[in-house]
Amino acid sequence: MAKKFRKRHEERLEKDAKKPEPESTQKIRPSKISWIIFFFTIIIVIISLTPVVFPALIIANFAQVNDLERFGVSGLEINPYQTGPLSGALFVTSGIVFALAFLHFRKRLPQSISKGFQFIFDFEVSKKIALISMVIILTIYVAATANELGTEENWEDYVGVKQRVEKWSPDQIARSFEPHVNYFFISSSMILFGNYAVIPFLTSIALVIMTYFFTKKITQKRFAGLVAAVILLQSNVFLTFDTSVAYSNFWVLFYMLSLYFMYRIWPLSPISYLVSIPAKALTVTFLPMSIYFLLRCSISRKKKMIIAGSMIGIIIAGVAASSGTDITGNQEKFLSEEFWIGFASFATQMRFDGLVILFMIPLVVGLLFASTKNKHAESMMVMISGMLLIAPFLAGFSDQTNQPYRFVPLVTFFAVGVGILLSRARSL
């Protein structure tokens, strides 16, 4: 009798083993599109990080002898394979992260450590705790930064912006293609607060808040939003320009609002994108990134078509209106050597943002696997690669120099990307 029961039990186990796993427990692999976006992004990231490992490699291969003075190496012998100060940390950090991730998913880590990882991924906070946390975070930030408002900035462009704002009036908007949005808010700041930097500072605070709500929306987790806000606030690039008048964050805020409004108040999305362009014409190049994000949004096809059509129409109208006006510099042809040198700007201008540099590769790999549960992981890969490509293309097609403040959107997308790793299963 016992043998017969054991035999039936074994047959039942064999049948259960042959049954397909329920959809919730099956391993879901990244799609082909996710892999394509991943390979494109990781190539751009590796090229951008090459100057972190070998600071002089790109310059030595593409810069002309007469151009070396602007890199501070005139009269010096260049060793293209001399390693940079962060090169060792980059390899060690990536190696540790990948090793821990591999051991975690293979269930080879000690149970206490694996439970710790799982606790972080599953952790969530209530609305009340999230609100209190954001108030505390912003209070600490404002208290630590407010003293900068009493100090006049020493950026080279500040004097020019200040002189222009003193002579600016709203009736000049239709006469010239300038950052009139910035002039309006900066001028309003002086009128309302007697200080040019107050509204730019409030804009940076709003950008932190926007990063929280945007991340919370696309991840469905308040904790992910808090993490993204903290990562943005620790960024050296963000903290360097958060109270700047010459390099204010109006354009970044309005662009992030245009993405957020796609879900919340979709008719305002094209309007916010339109406002971001007079704040900084560079946002014109963000159109492909916006379209891809829009395609991955869980809204109706009709809304997507209206938003996409409006954004494209804005760009076409803007190009037609600015025809004959040089807004990108007076360079007449594409310079391939300047394009490749443009990749060096990331390592140079983000050298104090160690978190971004050291964890960029692990983040992109993490986003690939996160794309199985949150399709906006693909969007963040597109935005990260897009931001890294803007500097080379700007250098190749124009005579404009790459400035550190242009990487504030990259840090913002990096922060949101980290939040996406904490997404709830099957988010959006």
Buried (B, 14 or more C-beta within 10 A) or exposed (E): EEEEEEEEEEEEEEEEEEEEEEEEEEEEEBEEEBEEBBEBBBEBBEBBBBBBBBBBBBBBEBBEEEBBEEBEBEEEEBEEEEEBEBBEBBEEBBEEBBEBBEBBEEEEBEEEEBEEBEEEBEEEBEEEEBEEBBEEBBEEBEEEBEEBBEEEBEBEEBEEBBEBBEEBEEEEBEEEBBBBBBBBBBBBBBEEBEBBBBBBBBBBBBBBBBBBBBBBBBBBBBBBBBBBBBBBBBBBBBBBBBBBBBBBBBBBBBBBBBBBBBBEEBEBBBBBBBBBBBBBBBBBBBBEBBBBBBEBBEEEEEBBEBBBEBBBEBBEEBEEEBEEEEBBEEBEEEBEBBBBBBBBBBBBBBBEBBBBBBBBBBBBBBBBBBBBBBBBBBBBBBBBBBBBBBBBBBBBBBEBEBBBBBBBBBBBBBBBBBBBBBBBEEBB
